[in-house]
């Protein structure tokens, strides 16, 4: 297991017994407090499907580690990005496949909303229980967003307060029947692979449609899409005939259960 210590008193500590073919979730621990890094590493060491590939103690060293190690999830201390407005977008641009979890001392509405808006996949307290942290890492590695009820309310309220042009029905974009069907699947928690199978197409086609939908609605990810649909009652404004007709074209032998 490769461990990077940036205390400048010694070189990075490496273990070359690491299995490069392992399907484990690759995690970087970014925390200024050694005790938290050690504690989280011990927690993850008990899990066969999670592997800590690096530990860093500064934002700059995190960027260096992301450039060096393929990473699935970053567990990031919120204090490391305090006062750096563009830190999250820069990390997302640098490593788009690395999903970010931010640990905070206490939750507040403004900071939580901003973190999710800028690309964070999960915001958790520093006091999170070890089993919940493990579950959070797994869920986020699978492509989900980790968000509690309070944070959902904050994000929804912030979304409602956005520019009035988004709430003006005269400027709401027109969506095709297939786009509406895909949106319906997204709001039920289905993944691209499940949607592709349900509709009878490929994952790449679904990704292409989603990019178009995001552009039309002015959202950036699945969470914002779901919130947009909730706020604008998007799916209620259209009949379900479009989705029913579309799904009838490729009825699967067995219905897929949406992942919640």
C-alpha positions in Angstrom: 0.0 0.0 0.0 1.4 3.4 -1.0 1.4 6.0 1.7 2.4 9.5 1.2 3.5 11.6 4.2 4.1 15.2 3.5 5.8 16.2 6.8 9.0 17.0 4.8 11.0 15.0 7.3 11.2 11.8 5.2 10.5 10.5 1.8 7.1 8.9 0.8 6.7 5.5 2.4 5.9 2.8 -0.1 4.9 -0.8 0.0 5.4 -2.6 -3.4 3.2 -5.6 -2.5 0.2 -3.7 -3.7 -1.9 -5.6 -6.3 -2.3 -3.3 -9.3 -5.1 -5.5 -10.6 -7.2 -5.3 -7.5 -10.8 -4.1 -8.1 -10.8 -2.3 -4.7 -12.0 1.3 -4.3 -8.8 3.4 -4.4 -9.0 6.2 -1.7 -6.8 9.2 -0.9 -7.0 10.5 2.7 -6.5 14.3 2.7 -6.3 15.6 6.3 -4.1 18.0 8.2 -4.5 15.9 11.4 -2.3 12.7 11.5 -4.6 11.1 14.0 -7.6 11.3 11.6 -5.5 9.9 8.7 -4.2 7.0 10.9 -7.7 6.3 12.2 -9.4 6.3 8.8 -6.6 4.1 7.4 -7.2 1.6 10.1 -10.9 1.6 9.4 -10.4 1.0 5.7 -7.7 -1.6 6.3 -10.4 -3.9 7.6 -12.4 -3.7 4.3 -11.3 -6.0 1.5 -12.9 -3.7 -1.2 -11.2 -0.4 -0.1 -7.6 0.4 -0.5 -5.9 3.6 0.7 -3.4 4.6 -2.0 -2.1 7.8 -0.5 -2.3 10.1 2.6 -1.7 13.8 2.4 -1.8 16.8 4.7 -2.2 19.8 2.5 -4.2 20.8 -0.6 -1.1 21.2 -2.7 0.0 17.7 -1.8 -3.5 16.4 -2.6 -3.2 17.8 -6.1 0.2 16.1 -6.5 -1.2 12.8 -5.3 -4.1 13.0 -7.7 -1.7 13.5 -10.5 0.3 10.4 -9.5 -2.3 7.9 -8.2 -5.4 6.7 -10.0 -8.1 7.5 -7.4 -11.8 6.7 -7.0 -12.6 8.6 -3.8 -11.0 11.4 -1.9 -11.9 11.8 1.8 -11.1 15.5 2.3 -10.9 17.6 5.5 -13.1 20.7 5.0 -10.5 22.9 6.7 -8.0 22.1 3.9 -10.2 24.0 1.4 -11.3 26.8 3.8 -11.0 30.2 2.1 -10.2 28.6 -1.3 -13.3 29.2 -3.3 -12.1 27.4 -6.5 -10.4 24.5 -4.8 -13.2 22.0 -5.4 -13.7 22.8 -9.1 -10.0 22.7 -9.7 -9.8 19.2 -8.1 -12.8 18.1 -10.2 -11.1 19.4 -13.3 -7.8 17.8 -12.4 -9.3 14.4 -11.6 -12.8 14.1 -13.0 -13.0 10.4 -12.0 -12.1 11.0 -8.4 -15.3 11.6 -6.3 -14.9 14.0 -3.3 -16.2 13.5 0.2 -15.7 16.5 2.5 -15.6 16.1 6.3 -16.8 19.2 8.3 -16.7 20.0 12.0 -20.3 21.3 11.8 -22.8 21.7 9.0 -24.1 25.0 7.9 -26.5 25.8 5.1 -24.3 28.1 3.0 -21.2 26.0 3.0 -23.1 22.7 2.4 -25.0 24.1 -0.6 -21.8 25.5 -2.1 -19.9 22.3 -1.7 -22.6 20.3 -3.5 -22.9 22.9 -6.2 -19.2 22.8 -6.9 -19.0 19.1 -7.4 -18.6 17.4 -4.0 -20.4 14.0 -3.8 -20.8 13.9 -0.1 -20.6 16.1 3.0 -20.1 14.2 6.3 -19.3 15.3 9.9 -15.9 14.7 11.3 -17.6 12.6 14.0 -19.1 10.2 11.5 -19.2 6.6 12.7 -16.6 4.3 11.0 -19.3 2.0 9.5 -21.1 4.9 8.0 -17.9 6.3 6.6 -17.2 3.0 4.9 -20.8 2.9 3.6 -20.5 6.4 2.3 -17.3 5.6 0.4 -18.8 2.6 -1.2 -22.0 4.4 -2.3 -20.1 7.3 -3.7 -17.7 5.1 -5.5 -20.7 3.5 -7.2 -21.7 6.9 -8.5 -24.3 7.9 -5.9 -24.5 11.1 -3.9 -24.4 11.0 -0.1 -26.7 13.6 1.3 -28.8 13.8 4.5 -32.3 15.1 4.8 -31.2 18.5 6.2 -28.8 19.0 3.4 -31.5 18.1 0.8 -33.8 20.8 2.3 -31.0 23.3 2.2 -30.1 22.5 -1.4 -33.8 22.6 -2.5 -34.3 26.0 -0.8 -31.1 27.4 -2.4 -32.3 26.1 -5.8 -35.6 27.8 -5.4 -33.8 31.0 -4.7 -31.9 30.9 -8.0 -32.5 33.2 -10.9 -36.2 33.7 -11.9 -35.5 32.9 -15.5 -35.4 29.2 -14.5 -38.9 29.4 -13.0 -40.4 31.3 -15.9 -42.5 28.8 -18.0 -41.9 30.9 -21.1 -38.2 30.0 -21.1 -38.4 26.4 -20.0 -36.8 24.2 -22.7 -38.7 21.6 -24.6 -37.7 18.0 -24.0 -38.2 15.1 -26.3 -40.2 12.0 -25.3 -37.0 10.0 -25.0 -35.3 12.7 -22.9 -38.4 12.7 -20.6 -38.3 8.9 -20.3 -34.6 9.0 -19.3 -35.2 11.8 -16.8 -38.0 9.6 -15.3 -35.6 6.7 -14.9 -33.0 9.0 -13.3 -35.4 10.3 -10.7 -36.1 6.7 -9.8 -32.5 6.2 -8.9 -31.6 4.1 -12.0 -28.0 4.0 -13.3 -27.0 4.5 -16.9 -26.5 0.8 -17.4 -30.0 0.0 -16.1 -31.6 2.8 -18.1 -29.9 1.6 -21.3 -31.1 -2.0 -20.7 -34.6 -0.8 -19.8 -34.9 1.4 -23.0 -33.0 -1.0 -25.3 -29.9 1.1 -26.1 -26.3 1.5 -25.0 -24.8 3.3 -22.0 -23.0 5.7 -24.3 -26.3 6.8 -25.9 -27.7 7.4 -22.5 -24.7 9.5 -21.5 -25.1 11.5 -24.8 -28.8 12.2 -24.0 -27.9 13.2 -20.4 -25.4 15.7 -21.6 -28.0 17.3 -23.8 -30.6 17.3 -21.0 -28.0 18.9 -18.6 -27.3 21.6 -21.2 -31.0 22.3 -21.9 -31.9 22.6 -18.2 -28.8 24.3 -17.0 -27.8 21.6 -14.5 -24.5 19.9 -14.0 -25.3 16.4 -12.6 -27.9 13.9 -11.5 -28.6 15.6 -8.2 -29.3 19.0 -9.8 -31.4 17.3 -12.4 -33.5 15.6 -9.7 -33.9 18.9 -7.8 -34.9 20.7 -11.0 -37.6 18.1 -11.7 -38.8 18.4 -8.1 -38.9 22.2 -8.1 -40.5 22.6 -11.5 -42.7 19.5 -11.2 -41.3 18.7 -14.6 -42.5 15.1 -14.9 -46.0 16.2 -13.7 -46.3 18.6 -16.5 -46.0 15.9 -19.1 -48.1 12.8 -19.4 -46.5 9.4 -18.8 -47.5 8.3 -22.2 -44.1 9.2 -23.6 -42.3 7.0 -21.2 -44.8 4.2 -21.4 -44.6 4.2 -25.2 -40.8 4.3 -25.2 -40.4 1.5 -22.6 -42.9 -0.7 -24.6 -40.4 -0.7 -27.5 -37.9 -2.8 -25.4 -39.7 -4.5 -22.6 -37.1 -6.5 -20.5 -37.8 -10.1 -19.7 -37.6 -9.2 -16.0 -38.1 -5.7 -14.6 -35.0 -4.1 -13.0 -35.2 -2.8 -9.5 -34.1 0.8 -9.2 -31.2 1.3 -6.8 -32.2 3.6 -4.0 
